């Protein structure tokens, strides 16, 4: 099957493309978070330096802090962020909704004209 131009895709094909893009972004975010995990410790030291010392109240808190910093770094390093991918699809979903409402209104007016 030949791939049609992006302007001529159906609604389900646009949703399929969004799903594919979000999956790619998710995999890239996971990979970049894993790559940036070793950078979390220097970033944490840089953030704590003005305070002098950090106090952790539970044994898992240092690990969670490192994980949050790595996730943040991964999100910053991910080129096509999830928000931009969703914003690319919103106009298409809006147009689809408007076309459904317009066709229902036309059907209603046509039925009303016959009565």
WOHU-V362653 format. One record per pair of residues at least 12 apart in sequence whose ideal C-beta (glycine too) atoms are under 7 Angstrom apart, sorted by sequence separation. I is the first residue (numbers start at 1). J is the second residue. D is the distance in Angstrom with one decimal. If there is no record, write none. Layout:
BEGIN
i	j	d
I	J	D
I	J	D
END
This chain:
BEGIN
i	j	d
44	65	6.3
44	66	6.7
41	66	6.6
44	69	5.9
40	66	4.3
43	69	5.3
37	66	6.9
40	69	4.1
40	70	4.5
37	70	4.2
36	70	5.0
39	73	6.0
33	70	5.2
36	73	3.8
33	71	5.2
36	74	5.2
33	74	3.2
36	77	6.6
32	74	3.9
29	74	5.4
32	77	4.7
29	75	6.4
32	78	5.7
29	78	5.0
28	78	5.4
25	78	6.4
25	80	5.8
25	82	5.5
22	82	6.6
25	85	6.0
22	85	6.0
21	85	4.9
18	85	6.8
18	89	4.7
14	89	6.4
14	92	4.9
11	96	4.9
END
